[in-house]
């Protein structure tokens, strides 16, 4: 009689099977080490330092309890200025960016020629490095040689000193942030593309106007994307630092002193790392509270069914 022999390649490899967990741990170990070293440890270290007088010059932190937090709320006017500026910046950016991004996403959802080129143009600012974009905008907004004031001069209008005037500096950095909000446009564009065309056709048969279709169809079905962008944009805006630091460094007259810029100044100019850690934890709690409030009041209004 003939015995059928199993192909060795088809037999389970006990060594390979038994050592899979070990090999998996081996491959993820670098990530675990990096996560612990650069995320977990700084997280808890900053909490500890926020209760000390730790600074770069003196590496022996002394426990001061709640003194840093008490000073924040009672004896630091820049804390309240930066809080106010950050809330103002976040609110205006949320308003302008939401309206602008939804409008641009709607235009990009239309079936027109060269659509892929238009989509690339509006997403391109996201790909530009922050430093390069900031330096470019400094030149564009230059009061003497800038592009914007040059165009205004052609029609007889004297342009302001955009980044050096307290009246226009905040508005300037907000508009620059709106210019770079291509990610939000892509999210809204995906929402527009998911809305069934049949709903608009049915509304046309019923004689609905463009405004009615936008209010009764577009906005409700776009609510998941709006909710996502609102949450992420608030978190982003409250942590904004690079553009403001490069273009205004919080000036003029503290008109653009955002919270992250104030935190940087206390940490790397005043070398008050303990105090800066307290600032960081206040920001963490503020963002957490705002996020929970948004989820509490807006999550139930989101429509996920098409």
Secondary structure, 3 states (H helix, E strand, C coil): CCCCCCCHHHCCCHHHHHCHHHHHHHHHHHHHHHHHHHHHHHHHHHHHHCCECCCCCCCCCCECCCHHHHHHHHHCHHHHHHHHHHHHHHHHHHHHHHHHHHHHHHHHCCCCCCHHHHHHHHHHHHHCCHHHHHHHHHHHCCCCCCHHHHHHHHCCCCCCCCCCCCCCHHHHHHHHHHHCCHHHHHHHHHHHHHCCHHHHHHHHHCCCCHHHHHHHHHHHHCHHHHHHHHHHHHHHHHCCCHHHHHHCCCCCCCCCCCHHHHHHHHHHCCCCHHHHHHHHHHHHHHHHHHHHHHHHHHHHHCCCCC
